[in-house]
Amino acid sequence: MARIEYQSARILRRLGDPPRKRGSYSGETCPDLFELSDGNFAVIGTEATADLDPHLPPDAARADYERIVVISRDTLIRAKKDIPDA
C-alpha cells in the first residue's frame, strides 16, 4: 500500500477519556486515540519500532515509513466505547 498524505485530514474527536481523566497530570504520559475526518484513526503513543519489529509475526509487514506505536491497555479499553462497529 502506498503512503497516504494527511494534510487535508483533521481530528474529528478523541476516542475514550482524555489523558487527565486517565491520571496523566504531568503531560509526560499521554497516549491518545483520535478519529480523523477521512475515516482513519491517529494514535499518540510510545515509539517502539526498533524493539518490536523483530518480533512481528511472519504474516505481518511494516513499510519503511510506518512505525510501531504502543499505547497503554487502559487507553484502548477506555476508547472501546467510542470505536464504531464494523
Secondary structure, DSSP 8 states (H G I E B T S, - for coil): ------TT--EEEE-S--GGGGT--SSS---EEEEETTS-EEEE-EE-HHHHGGGS-TT----TT---EE--HHHHHHHGGGS---
